[in-house]
């Protein structure tokens, strides 16, 4: 079980990131205001120094003011959209902290056996009449064959009890497994899913990243199922 210290650490990191993004948004607004002030000062200077015999007409002034309005509007729109994106990203990160200490299934073919129990999963793009899981050792030898029968489309967890095809108990360790699925006599797409525990959550510009131990770091979108 993951300690509450890691949970608190991840949450604190996310909140710090959120504050940093708020400060960045504030700086963006300040930059927009500075641009407006420079533009207006330049326009006033032009009007003060204009040729009395050939003064700027209303059309020129209106055109320059329109440019200011367009630039300012685009900058403010960009700032608003960025703030919205940051808010959604932080919301996802804060939500992801609730996954700390939970198991997840992600794409991968590794399955770890410990004390007679190994967890994995399969993913089917469509229903299957029959599904078979082949578990292999490091040398590529098939040590166990699991017949899972008919399965529906989507993600289905699996548990291997460590028993080999020879009727003996397999040694603890990491194995590889593959999935074979059939529908009406034809092979269909089937993916192996590896199991991992979420140890920590890291916020990022593209959303939260999960530390899944030996499975590495993965984005939230990589999670197929939470167990």
Residue frames as a rotation matrix with the C-alpha (Angstrom) as fourth column:
UNK 1
0.578 0.816 0.000 0.00
0.816 -0.578 0.000 0.00
0.000 0.000 -1.000 0.00
UNK 2
-0.221 -0.649 0.728 1.36
0.593 -0.682 -0.428 3.45
0.775 0.337 0.535 -0.87
UNK 3
-0.457 -0.017 -0.889 1.79
0.854 -0.286 -0.434 5.83
-0.247 -0.958 0.146 2.07
UNK 4
0.648 0.760 -0.049 -0.25
0.738 -0.642 -0.207 9.00
-0.189 0.098 -0.977 2.49
UNK 5
0.106 -0.702 -0.704 3.03
0.151 -0.688 0.709 10.95
-0.983 -0.182 0.033 2.32
UNK 6
-0.803 -0.395 0.447 3.31
0.456 0.075 0.887 10.23
-0.383 0.916 0.120 -1.42
UNK 7
0.043 0.918 0.394 -0.33
0.988 -0.097 0.118 11.23
0.146 0.385 -0.911 -1.92
UNK 8
0.681 0.196 -0.706 0.23
0.461 -0.864 0.204 14.55
-0.570 -0.464 -0.678 -0.12
UNK 9
-0.320 -0.904 -0.284 3.45
0.184 -0.353 0.917 15.16
-0.929 0.242 0.280 -2.05
UNK 10
-0.654 0.127 0.746 1.73
0.756 0.153 0.636 14.67
-0.033 0.980 -0.196 -5.41
UNK 11
0.442 0.895 0.052 -1.16
0.892 -0.445 0.076 16.96
0.091 0.013 -0.996 -4.42
UNK 12
0.447 -0.352 -0.823 1.26
0.295 -0.810 0.507 19.67
-0.845 -0.469 -0.258 -3.22
UNK 13
-0.655 -0.734 0.179 3.18
0.364 -0.098 0.926 19.47
-0.662 0.672 0.332 -6.49
UNK 14
-0.309 0.633 0.710 -0.03
0.923 0.021 0.384 19.90
0.228 0.774 -0.591 -8.46
UNK 15
0.698 0.581 -0.419 -1.16
0.685 -0.713 0.153 22.89
-0.210 -0.393 -0.895 -6.37
UNK 16
0.010 -0.790 -0.613 2.27
0.212 -0.598 0.773 24.51
-0.977 -0.138 0.161 -6.80
UNK 17
-0.763 -0.260 0.592 2.02
0.594 0.081 0.801 24.01
-0.256 0.962 0.092 -10.56
UNK 18
0.183 0.929 0.322 -1.47
0.961 -0.238 0.141 25.54
0.208 0.284 -0.936 -10.55
UNK 19
0.626 0.000 -0.780 -0.20
0.409 -0.851 0.329 28.64
-0.664 -0.525 -0.533 -8.72
UNK 20
-0.473 -0.872 -0.123 2.65
0.256 -0.270 0.928 28.97
-0.843 0.408 0.351 -11.21
UNK 21
-0.571 0.328 0.753 0.21
0.812 0.093 0.576 28.84
0.119 0.940 -0.319 -14.12
UNK 22
0.571 0.790 -0.224 -2.00
0.817 -0.573 0.064 31.47
-0.078 -0.219 -0.973 -12.47
UNK 23
0.232 -0.586 -0.776 1.03
0.187 -0.756 0.627 33.74
-0.955 -0.290 -0.066 -12.16
UNK 24
-0.754 -0.509 0.416 1.85
0.455 0.053 0.889 33.11
-0.474 0.859 0.191 -15.82
UNK 25
-0.035 0.839 0.543 -1.71
0.973 -0.095 0.210 34.06
0.228 0.536 -0.813 -16.79
UNK 26
0.682 0.248 -0.688 -1.38
0.518 -0.827 0.216 37.26
-0.515 -0.504 -0.693 -14.75
UNK 27
-0.291 -0.884 -0.365 1.87
0.155 -0.420 0.894 38.08
-0.944 0.203 0.260 -16.54
UNK 28
-0.606 0.145 0.782 0.12
0.793 0.186 0.580 37.51
-0.061 0.972 -0.228 -19.89
UNK 29
0.512 0.858 0.041 -2.61
0.857 -0.513 0.044 40.00
0.059 0.013 -0.998 -18.96
UNK 30
0.444 -0.435 -0.784 0.06
0.224 -0.793 0.566 42.50
-0.868 -0.427 -0.255 -17.91
UNK 31
-0.635 -0.718 0.286 1.83
0.404 0.007 0.915 42.00
-0.659 0.696 0.285 -21.25
UNK 32
-0.141 0.685 0.715 -1.41
0.972 -0.041 0.231 42.70
0.188 0.728 -0.660 -23.13
UNK 33
0.773 0.445 -0.452 -1.93
0.565 -0.808 0.170 45.92
-0.289 -0.386 -0.876 -21.17
UNK 34
-0.013 -0.878 -0.478 1.66
0.172 -0.473 0.864 46.99
-0.985 -0.071 0.157 -21.89
UNK 35
-0.650 -0.178 0.739 1.13
0.721 0.163 0.673 46.41
-0.240 0.971 0.023 -25.62
UNK 36
0.365 0.874 0.320 -2.01
0.912 -0.405 0.067 48.57
0.188 0.267 -0.945 -25.56
UNK 37
0.676 -0.140 -0.723 -0.20
0.316 -0.832 0.456 51.39
-0.666 -0.537 -0.518 -23.75
UNK 38
-0.432 -0.902 -0.012 2.69
0.303 -0.158 0.940 51.35
-0.849 0.403 0.341 -26.23
UNK 39
-0.411 0.360 0.838 0.30
0.909 0.094 0.406 51.41
0.067 0.928 -0.366 -29.16
UNK 40
0.665 0.745 -0.063 -1.65
0.746 -0.657 0.106 54.37
0.037 -0.117 -0.992 -27.74
UNK 41
0.361 -0.621 -0.696 1.53
0.202 -0.677 0.708 56.31
-0.911 -0.396 -0.119 -26.94
UNK 42
-0.655 -0.610 0.445 2.78
0.520 0.062 0.852 55.76
-0.547 0.790 0.277 -30.48
UNK 43
-0.041 0.744 0.666 -0.54
0.965 -0.144 0.219 56.95
0.259 0.652 -0.713 -31.92
UNK 44
0.797 0.316 -0.514 -0.56
0.499 -0.825 0.265 60.07
-0.340 -0.468 -0.816 -29.74
UNK 45
-0.086 -0.924 -0.373 3.05
0.218 -0.383 0.898 60.83
-0.972 -0.004 0.234 -30.74
UNK 46
-0.592 -0.068 0.803 2.12
0.794 0.124 0.595 60.49
-0.140 0.990 -0.020 -34.42
UNK 47
0.413 0.857 0.308 -0.78
0.874 -0.468 0.131 62.91
0.256 0.215 -0.942 -33.98
UNK 48
0.647 -0.231 -0.726 1.38
0.327 -0.776 0.539 65.45
-0.688 -0.586 -0.427 -32.11
UNK 49
-0.299 -0.917 -0.265 4.09
-0.011 -0.274 0.962 65.37
-0.954 0.290 0.072 -34.76
UNK 50
0.134 0.411 0.902 1.85
0.878 0.373 -0.301 65.22
-0.460 0.832 -0.311 -37.80
UNK 51
-0.860 -0.400 0.318 2.30
0.511 -0.690 0.512 67.69
0.014 0.603 0.798 -40.62
UNK 52
-0.417 0.732 -0.539 -0.22
0.115 -0.546 -0.830 70.53
-0.901 -0.408 0.144 -40.04
UNK 53
-0.351 0.256 -0.901 -0.55
-0.857 -0.476 0.199 70.87
-0.378 0.842 0.386 -43.81
UNK 54
-0.213 0.268 -0.940 -1.21
-0.580 0.739 0.342 67.14
0.786 0.618 -0.002 -44.21
UNK 55
-0.383 0.085 0.920 -2.85
-0.904 0.171 -0.392 65.93
-0.191 -0.982 0.011 -40.98
UNK 56
-0.992 0.098 0.073 -3.97
0.102 0.993 0.054 62.36
-0.068 0.061 -0.996 -40.38
UNK 57
-0.432 0.902 -0.016 -7.54
-0.673 -0.310 0.671 61.86
0.600 0.301 0.741 -41.50
UNK 58
0.112 0.595 0.796 -10.24
-0.964 0.261 -0.059 60.04
-0.243 -0.760 0.603 -39.57
UNK 59
0.843 0.223 -0.489 -9.82
-0.410 0.855 -0.318 56.93
0.347 0.468 0.812 -41.70
UNK 60
-0.046 -0.954 -0.297 -6.15
-0.199 0.300 -0.933 56.59
0.979 0.016 -0.204 -40.68
UNK 61
-0.567 -0.116 0.815 -6.95
-0.800 -0.154 -0.579 57.03
0.193 -0.981 -0.005 -36.98
UNK 62
0.450 0.839 0.307 -9.86
-0.867 0.492 -0.075 54.58
-0.214 -0.233 0.949 -37.19
UNK 63
0.643 -0.267 -0.718 -7.67
-0.302 0.773 -0.558 52.05
0.704 0.575 0.417 -39.00
UNK 64
-0.447 -0.895 0.001 -4.96
-0.304 0.151 -0.941 52.18
0.841 -0.420 -0.339 -36.36
UNK 65
-0.377 0.398 0.837 -7.49
-0.917 -0.031 -0.398 51.93
-0.132 -0.917 0.376 -33.52
UNK 66
0.713 0.655 -0.248 -9.03
-0.694 0.710 -0.121 48.91
0.097 0.259 0.961 -35.26
UNK 67
0.161 -0.759 -0.631 -5.58
-0.196 0.602 -0.774 47.30
0.967 0.248 -0.052 -35.39
UNK 68
-0.698 -0.402 0.593 -5.20
-0.611 -0.099 -0.786 47.88
0.374 -0.910 -0.177 -31.66
UNK 69
0.106 0.855 0.508 -8.61
-0.959 0.222 -0.173 46.37
-0.261 -0.469 0.844 -30.99
UNK 70
0.732 0.165 -0.661 -7.85
-0.473 0.821 -0.320 43.32
0.489 0.547 0.679 -33.13
UNK 71
-0.222 -0.918 -0.328 -4.43
-0.180 0.369 -0.912 42.66
0.958 -0.144 -0.247 -31.58
UNK 72
-0.659 0.015 0.752 -5.77
-0.743 -0.175 -0.647 43.22
0.122 -0.984 0.126 -28.06
UNK 73
0.380 0.913 0.151 -8.78
-0.919 0.391 -0.052 41.01
-0.106 -0.119 0.987 -28.69
UNK 74
0.554 -0.244 -0.796 -6.67
-0.269 0.852 -0.448 38.16
0.788 0.462 0.406 -30.04
UNK 75
-0.558 -0.827 0.069 -4.22
-0.284 0.112 -0.952 38.40
0.780 -0.551 -0.297 -27.15
UNK 76
-0.450 0.459 0.766 -7.03
-0.883 -0.100 -0.459 38.37
-0.134 -0.883 0.450 -24.60
UNK 77
0.648 0.698 -0.305 -8.73
-0.746 0.662 -0.070 35.46
0.153 0.273 0.950 -26.34
UNK 78
0.167 -0.688 -0.706 -5.48
-0.154 0.689 -0.708 33.50
0.974 0.227 0.010 -26.37
UNK 79
-0.749 -0.454 0.482 -4.95
-0.491 -0.107 -0.865 34.27
0.444 -0.884 -0.143 -22.68
UNK 80
0.005 0.857 0.515 -8.49
-0.979 0.108 -0.170 33.14
-0.202 -0.503 0.840 -21.86
UNK 81
0.726 0.253 -0.639 -8.15
-0.492 0.841 -0.225 29.90
0.481 0.478 0.735 -23.82
UNK 82
-0.241 -0.900 -0.363 -4.78
-0.160 0.405 -0.900 29.18
0.957 -0.158 -0.242 -22.20
UNK 83
-0.651 0.061 0.757 -6.24
-0.753 -0.178 -0.633 29.78
0.096 -0.982 0.161 -18.74
UNK 84
0.451 0.888 0.086 -9.12
-0.888 0.457 -0.056 27.43
-0.089 -0.051 0.995 -19.54
UNK 85
0.507 -0.349 -0.788 -6.72
-0.254 0.813 -0.523 24.76
0.823 0.466 0.324 -20.80
UNK 86
-0.601 -0.786 0.145 -4.55
-0.320 0.070 -0.945 25.11
0.733 -0.614 -0.293 -17.69
UNK 87
-0.296 0.587 0.753 -7.60
-0.948 -0.085 -0.306 24.86
-0.116 -0.805 0.582 -15.45
UNK 88
0.740 0.589 -0.326 -8.76
-0.643 0.761 -0.085 21.66
0.198 0.272 0.942 -17.14
UNK 89
0.147 -0.790 -0.595 -5.25
-0.142 0.578 -0.803 20.21
0.979 0.203 -0.027 -16.96
UNK 90
-0.738 -0.429 0.520 -4.95
-0.523 -0.123 -0.843 20.96
0.426 -0.895 -0.134 -13.25
UNK 91
0.146 0.882 0.448 -8.42
-0.981 0.189 -0.052 19.56
-0.131 -0.432 0.893 -12.61
UNK 92
0.711 0.044 -0.702 -7.37
-0.335 0.898 -0.284 16.33
0.618 0.437 0.653 -14.26
UNK 93
-0.310 -0.933 -0.185 -4.17
-0.153 0.241 -0.958 16.23
0.938 -0.269 -0.218 -12.20
UNK 94
-0.570 0.162 0.806 -6.00
-0.819 -0.195 -0.540 16.76
0.070 -0.967 0.244 -8.91
UNK 95
0.561 0.828 0.005 -8.49
-0.828 0.561 -0.016 14.07
-0.016 0.005 1.000 -9.85
UNK 96
0.416 -0.470 -0.778 -5.64
-0.278 0.750 -0.601 11.72
0.866 0.466 0.181 -10.72
UNK 97
-0.533 -0.665 0.524 -4.26
-0.696 -0.007 -0.718 11.86
0.480 -0.747 -0.459 -7.17
UNK 98
0.244 0.704 0.667 -7.20
-0.921 0.385 -0.069 9.68
-0.305 -0.597 0.742 -6.08
UNK 99
0.807 0.030 -0.589 -5.62
-0.363 0.813 -0.456 6.88
0.465 0.582 0.667 -8.14
UNK 100
-0.234 -0.955 0.182 -2.52
-0.757 0.061 -0.651 6.70
0.610 -0.290 -0.737 -5.94
UNK 101
-0.615 -0.073 0.785 -2.38
-0.659 0.593 -0.462 3.29
-0.433 -0.802 -0.413 -4.31
UNK 102
0.488 0.828 0.278 -4.73
-0.425 0.503 -0.752 1.73
-0.762 0.249 0.598 -6.87
UNK 103
-0.433 -0.594 0.678 -3.90
0.297 0.616 0.730 -0.76
-0.851 0.517 -0.090 -9.59
UNK 104
0.314 0.498 -0.808 -4.32
-0.656 -0.501 -0.564 0.05
-0.686 0.708 0.170 -13.28
UNK 105
0.254 -0.199 0.947 -4.22
0.613 0.790 0.001 -1.86
-0.748 0.580 0.322 -16.54
UNK 106
0.375 -0.226 -0.899 -2.16
-0.627 -0.776 -0.066 -0.36
-0.683 0.588 -0.433 -19.36
UNK 107
0.889 -0.061 -0.454 -0.82
-0.373 0.480 -0.794 -1.67
0.267 0.875 0.404 -22.67
UNK 108
-0.125 -0.967 0.222 1.96
-0.989 0.103 -0.105 -4.19
0.079 -0.232 -0.969 -22.08
UNK 109
0.419 0.255 -0.872 2.76
-0.430 0.901 0.057 -7.90
0.800 0.351 0.487 -22.11
UNK 110
-0.695 -0.716 -0.067 4.50
-0.246 0.324 -0.913 -8.33
0.676 -0.618 -0.401 -18.74
UNK 111
0.575 0.815 0.071 2.76
-0.374 0.185 0.909 -10.24
0.728 -0.549 0.411 -15.96
UNK 112
-0.461 -0.820 0.339 4.36
-0.624 0.027 -0.781 -10.66
0.631 -0.572 -0.524 -12.53
UNK 113
0.424 0.550 -0.720 3.72
0.087 0.766 0.637 -13.77
0.902 -0.332 0.277 -10.44
UNK 114
-0.613 -0.575 0.542 4.04
-0.524 -0.218 -0.824 -13.49
0.592 -0.789 -0.168 -6.67
UNK 115
-0.857 0.199 0.476 2.92
-0.341 0.474 -0.812 -16.15
-0.387 -0.858 -0.338 -4.21
UNK 116
-0.696 0.545 0.466 0.53
0.617 0.787 0.002 -17.85
-0.366 0.289 -0.885 -6.61
UNK 117
0.452 0.879 -0.153 -1.12
0.644 -0.440 -0.626 -14.74
-0.618 0.185 -0.764 -8.05
UNK 118
-0.791 -0.611 -0.008 -0.49
0.421 -0.554 0.719 -12.67
-0.444 0.566 0.695 -11.17
UNK 119
0.256 0.916 -0.309 -2.79
0.395 -0.391 -0.831 -9.96
-0.882 0.090 -0.462 -12.54
UNK 120
-0.896 -0.442 0.041 -3.12
0.223 -0.367 0.903 -8.82
-0.384 0.818 0.427 -16.14
UNK 121
0.046 0.959 -0.281 -5.81
-0.130 -0.273 -0.953 -8.04
-0.990 0.080 0.112 -18.65
UNK 122
-0.605 -0.149 0.782 -6.99
0.723 0.306 0.619 -8.37
-0.332 0.940 -0.077 -22.23
UNK 123
-0.265 0.524 -0.810 -8.53
-0.320 -0.840 -0.439 -5.82
-0.910 0.143 0.390 -24.58
UNK 124
-0.480 0.211 0.852 -10.76
0.750 0.602 0.273 -6.83
-0.455 0.770 -0.447 -27.49
UNK 125
-0.935 0.136 -0.327 -11.98
-0.270 -0.871 0.411 -4.53
-0.229 0.472 0.851 -30.24
UNK 126
-0.124 0.924 -0.363 -15.03
-0.848 0.091 0.523 -6.77
0.516 0.372 0.772 -30.75
UNK 127
0.482 0.351 0.802 -16.68
-0.768 0.609 0.195 -9.77
-0.420 -0.711 0.564 -29.05
UNK 128
-0.469 -0.695 -0.545 -14.85
-0.836 0.549 0.020 -13.10
0.285 0.465 -0.838 -29.36
UNK 129
0.583 0.639 -0.502 -16.13
-0.483 0.769 0.418 -16.68
0.653 -0.001 0.757 -29.48
UNK 130
0.822 -0.394 -0.411 -12.98
0.561 0.681 0.471 -17.86
0.094 -0.618 0.781 -27.72
UNK 131
0.643 -0.663 0.384 -9.96
-0.602 -0.747 -0.283 -16.26
0.475 -0.050 -0.879 -26.08
UNK 132
0.772 -0.493 -0.402 -6.69
0.588 0.794 0.155 -17.96
0.243 -0.356 0.902 -25.20
UNK 133
0.776 -0.569 0.272 -3.84
-0.622 -0.763 0.179 -16.51
0.105 -0.308 -0.946 -23.14
UNK 134
0.672 -0.651 -0.354 -0.32
0.479 0.746 -0.463 -17.89
0.565 0.141 0.813 -23.52
UNK 135
0.885 -0.404 0.231 2.12
-0.443 -0.581 0.682 -17.22
-0.142 -0.706 -0.694 -20.67
UNK 136
0.691 -0.700 -0.179 5.82
0.300 0.504 -0.810 -17.59
0.658 0.506 0.558 -21.45
UNK 137
0.663 -0.567 -0.489 9.01
0.553 -0.069 0.830 -17.58
-0.504 -0.821 0.268 -19.42
UNK 138
0.410 -0.572 -0.710 12.14
-0.401 -0.813 0.424 -15.53
-0.819 0.111 -0.563 -20.15
UNK 139
-0.648 -0.696 0.308 13.33
-0.083 0.466 0.881 -18.14
-0.757 0.546 -0.360 -22.66
UNK 140
-0.526 0.517 -0.676 10.11
-0.851 -0.324 0.414 -17.89
-0.005 0.792 0.610 -24.66
UNK 141
-0.900 0.209 -0.382 8.77
0.159 0.975 0.157 -21.26
0.405 0.080 -0.911 -23.54
UNK 142
-0.078 0.947 0.312 5.01
-0.565 -0.300 0.769 -21.48
0.822 -0.116 0.558 -22.94
UNK 143
-0.953 -0.304 0.000 4.53
-0.151 0.475 -0.867 -22.41
0.263 -0.826 -0.499 -19.29
UNK 144
-0.594 0.805 -0.006 0.77
0.340 0.244 -0.908 -21.95
-0.729 -0.541 -0.419 -19.02
UNK 145
-0.880 0.422 0.218 -2.22
0.116 -0.255 0.960 -21.75
0.460 0.870 0.176 -21.35
UNK 146
-0.718 0.674 -0.176 -5.40
0.071 -0.180 -0.981 -20.09
-0.693 -0.717 0.081 -20.10
UNK 147
-0.695 0.607 0.385 -8.67
0.565 0.129 0.815 -20.73
0.445 0.784 -0.432 -21.92
UNK 148
-0.913 0.311 -0.262 -10.98
-0.038 -0.707 -0.706 -17.78
-0.405 -0.635 0.658 -21.21
UNK 149
-0.294 0.858 0.421 -13.86
0.818 0.454 -0.353 -18.83
-0.494 0.241 -0.835 -23.45
UNK 150
0.092 0.434 0.896 -16.17
0.816 -0.549 0.182 -16.27
0.571 0.715 -0.405 -25.05
UNK 151
-0.411 -0.275 -0.869 -15.53
0.749 -0.645 -0.150 -12.66
-0.520 -0.713 0.471 -24.09
UNK 152
0.719 0.691 0.071 -17.22
0.641 -0.621 -0.451 -9.35
-0.268 0.370 -0.890 -24.82
UNK 153
0.229 -0.615 0.755 -15.53
0.579 -0.537 -0.613 -6.39
0.782 0.577 0.234 -26.47
UNK 154
0.732 -0.023 0.681 -13.54
-0.407 -0.817 0.409 -4.09
0.547 -0.576 -0.608 -24.22
UNK 155
-0.338 -0.913 0.229 -11.23
-0.668 0.062 -0.741 -4.66
0.663 -0.404 -0.631 -21.26
UNK 156
0.817 0.531 -0.227 -11.33
-0.238 0.668 0.705 -7.80
0.526 -0.522 0.672 -19.11
UNK 157
0.098 -0.802 0.590 -8.96
-0.995 -0.079 0.057 -8.41
0.001 -0.592 -0.806 -16.16
UNK 158
0.612 0.043 -0.790 -7.37
-0.152 0.986 -0.064 -11.83
0.776 0.159 0.610 -15.73
UNK 159
0.373 -0.494 0.785 -5.73
-0.910 -0.031 0.413 -13.62
-0.180 -0.869 -0.461 -12.82
UNK 160
0.272 -0.400 -0.875 -3.17
-0.328 0.817 -0.475 -16.39
0.905 0.416 0.091 -13.23
UNK 161
0.922 0.167 0.348 -2.79
-0.382 0.258 0.887 -18.71
0.059 -0.951 0.302 -10.26
UNK 162
0.105 -0.989 0.107 0.76
-0.966 -0.076 0.248 -19.66
-0.237 -0.130 -0.963 -11.21
UNK 163
0.297 0.048 0.954 -0.10
-0.088 0.996 -0.022 -23.20
-0.951 -0.078 0.300 -12.26
UNK 164
-0.550 -0.570 -0.610 1.79
-0.699 -0.085 0.710 -24.49
-0.457 0.817 -0.352 -15.31
UNK 165
0.254 0.617 -0.745 0.46
-0.914 0.404 0.022 -26.73
0.315 0.675 0.667 -18.06
UNK 166
-0.378 -0.503 -0.777 2.50
-0.205 0.864 -0.459 -29.53
0.903 -0.014 -0.429 -16.42
UNK 167
0.575 0.726 -0.377 0.53
0.247 0.286 0.926 -29.12
0.780 -0.626 -0.015 -13.20
UNK 168
-0.120 -0.685 -0.719 3.37
0.980 0.035 -0.196 -27.60
0.159 -0.728 0.667 -11.18
UNK 169
0.776 0.341 -0.531 3.66
0.485 -0.860 0.157 -24.21
-0.403 -0.380 -0.833 -9.51
UNK 170
0.466 -0.600 0.650 5.62
0.549 -0.380 -0.744 -21.64
0.694 0.703 0.153 -11.50
UNK 171
-0.280 -0.676 -0.682 8.37
0.959 -0.228 -0.169 -19.70
-0.041 -0.701 0.712 -9.76
UNK 172
0.581 0.417 -0.699 7.80
0.466 -0.874 -0.135 -16.12
-0.667 -0.248 -0.702 -8.69
UNK 173
-0.580 -0.808 -0.104 8.95
0.406 -0.398 0.822 -13.60
-0.706 0.435 0.559 -11.26
UNK 174
-0.004 0.525 -0.851 7.99
-0.571 -0.700 -0.429 -11.68
-0.821 0.484 0.303 -14.36
UNK 175
-0.376 0.007 0.926 6.62
0.588 0.775 0.233 -13.52
-0.716 0.632 -0.296 -17.38
UNK 176
-0.823 0.184 -0.538 5.34
-0.506 -0.668 0.546 -12.44
-0.259 0.721 0.643 -20.79
UNK 177
-0.367 0.723 0.586 1.91
0.426 0.690 -0.585 -13.22
-0.827 0.035 -0.561 -22.16
UNK 178
-0.949 0.135 -0.285 0.06
-0.315 -0.441 0.840 -12.93
-0.013 0.887 0.461 -25.43
UNK 179
-0.255 0.946 0.201 -3.62
-0.263 0.133 -0.956 -13.10
-0.931 -0.296 0.215 -26.36
UNK 180
-0.997 0.062 -0.047 -5.28
-0.026 0.306 0.952 -15.03
0.074 0.950 -0.303 -29.18
UNK 181
-0.371 0.928 -0.027 -8.95
-0.261 -0.132 -0.956 -14.30
-0.891 -0.348 0.291 -29.93
UNK 182
-0.967 0.093 0.239 -11.23
0.255 0.451 0.856 -15.93
-0.028 0.888 -0.459 -32.49
UNK 183
-0.273 0.929 -0.249 -14.60
-0.426 -0.349 -0.835 -14.94
-0.862 -0.122 0.492 -33.96
UNK 184
0.750 0.655 -0.093 -16.46
-0.416 0.358 -0.836 -17.24
-0.514 0.666 0.541 -36.38
UNK 185
0.742 -0.494 0.453 -13.22
0.590 0.802 -0.092 -19.09
-0.317 0.336 0.887 -37.08
UNK 186
0.434 -0.587 0.684 -11.20
0.441 -0.523 -0.729 -15.95
0.786 0.618 0.032 -37.79
UNK 187
-0.224 -0.608 -0.762 -8.50
0.974 -0.151 -0.166 -14.38
-0.014 -0.780 0.626 -35.64
UNK 188
0.675 0.466 0.572 -9.39
0.449 -0.875 0.184 -10.89
0.586 0.132 -0.799 -34.39
UNK 189
-0.156 -0.770 0.619 -7.37
-0.122 -0.607 -0.785 -8.11
0.980 -0.198 0.001 -32.77
UNK 190
0.862 0.321 -0.391 -6.58
0.333 0.221 0.917 -8.69
0.381 -0.921 0.084 -29.11
UNK 191
0.124 -0.829 0.545 -4.15
-0.304 -0.555 -0.774 -6.79
0.945 -0.070 -0.321 -26.88
UNK 192
0.080 -0.224 -0.971 -2.35
0.841 0.538 -0.054 -7.78
0.535 -0.813 0.231 -23.69
UNK 193
0.506 0.114 0.855 -2.59
-0.261 -0.924 0.278 -5.40
0.822 -0.364 -0.438 -20.74
UNK 194
-0.373 -0.717 -0.589 -0.06
0.497 0.382 -0.779 -5.26
0.783 -0.583 0.214 -17.92
UNK 195
0.724 0.644 -0.246 -0.90
0.501 -0.245 0.830 -4.43
0.474 -0.725 -0.500 -14.31
UNK 196
-0.466 -0.881 0.086 0.81
0.538 -0.359 -0.763 -1.78
0.703 -0.309 0.641 -12.20
UNK 197
0.268 0.485 -0.832 0.29
0.952 -0.269 0.150 0.18
-0.151 -0.832 -0.533 -9.00
UNK 198
0.450 -0.068 0.890 0.06
0.315 -0.921 -0.229 3.97
0.836 0.384 -0.393 -9.19
UNK 199
-0.039 -0.596 -0.802 2.78
0.990 0.086 -0.112 5.33
0.136 -0.799 0.586 -6.90
UNK 200
-0.397 -0.148 -0.906 2.61
0.395 -0.918 -0.023 9.04
-0.829 -0.367 0.423 -7.70
UNK 201
0.536 0.586 0.607 1.09
0.833 -0.253 -0.491 11.66
-0.134 0.770 -0.624 -9.99
UNK 202
-0.511 -0.743 -0.432 3.07
0.565 -0.669 0.484 14.39
-0.648 0.003 0.761 -11.75
UNK 203
0.591 0.747 -0.304 1.31
0.266 -0.536 -0.801 17.40
-0.761 0.393 -0.515 -13.34
UNK 204
-0.567 -0.777 0.274 2.37
0.550 -0.109 0.828 18.54
-0.614 0.620 0.489 -16.80
UNK 205
-0.671 0.267 -0.692 1.42
-0.513 -0.841 0.173 20.84
-0.535 0.471 0.701 -19.65
UNK 206
-0.561 0.455 -0.691 -0.31
-0.589 0.367 0.720 17.94
0.582 0.811 0.062 -21.41
UNK 207
0.570 0.820 -0.048 -2.05
-0.497 0.390 0.775 16.59
0.654 -0.418 0.631 -18.32
UNK 208
0.480 -0.328 0.814 -1.13
-0.802 0.213 0.559 14.30
-0.357 -0.920 -0.161 -15.46
UNK 209
0.018 -0.548 -0.836 1.52
-0.582 0.674 -0.454 11.59
0.813 0.495 -0.307 -15.71
UNK 210
0.846 0.359 0.395 1.25
-0.531 0.488 0.693 8.48
0.057 -0.796 0.603 -13.55
UNK 211
-0.371 -0.928 0.021 4.21
-0.902 0.355 -0.246 6.67
0.221 -0.110 -0.969 -12.00
UNK 212
0.721 0.687 -0.092 3.25
-0.670 0.725 0.163 3.00
0.179 -0.056 0.982 -12.42
UNK 213
0.544 -0.545 0.637 6.33
-0.357 0.537 0.764 1.42
-0.759 -0.644 0.097 -10.89
UNK 214
-0.353 -0.760 0.546 8.11
0.152 0.529 0.835 -1.07
-0.923 0.378 -0.071 -13.14
UNK 215
0.256 0.529 0.809 5.71
0.909 0.151 -0.387 -0.17
-0.327 0.835 -0.443 -15.97
UNK 216
-0.678 -0.638 0.366 7.22
0.720 -0.676 0.154 3.33
0.149 0.368 0.918 -16.01
UNK 217
-0.582 0.455 -0.674 5.48
0.031 -0.816 -0.577 6.69
-0.812 -0.357 0.461 -16.36
UNK 218
-0.658 0.454 0.602 2.35
0.744 0.263 0.614 6.91
0.120 0.851 -0.510 -18.48
UNK 219
-0.861 0.437 0.260 -0.24
-0.411 -0.899 0.151 9.60
0.299 0.023 0.954 -19.28
UNK 220
-0.471 0.777 0.417 -3.76
-0.490 0.163 -0.857 9.31
-0.733 -0.608 0.304 -17.87
UNK 221
0.273 0.636 -0.722 -5.00
-0.945 0.035 -0.326 8.47
-0.182 0.771 0.610 -21.36
UNK 222
-0.461 -0.549 -0.697 -2.95
-0.676 0.727 -0.125 5.24
0.576 0.413 -0.706 -21.30
UNK 223
-0.812 0.188 0.552 -5.02
-0.394 0.521 -0.757 3.76
-0.430 -0.833 -0.349 -18.47
UNK 224
-0.699 0.559 -0.446 -7.44
-0.206 0.439 0.874 1.12
0.685 0.703 -0.191 -19.79
UNK 225
0.450 0.842 -0.297 -8.99
0.127 0.268 0.955 0.23
0.884 -0.468 0.013 -16.44
UNK 226
-0.360 -0.463 0.810 -8.60
-0.773 -0.339 -0.537 1.04
0.523 -0.819 -0.236 -12.74
UNK 227
0.036 0.313 -0.949 -8.68
0.198 0.929 0.313 -1.99
0.979 -0.200 -0.029 -10.45
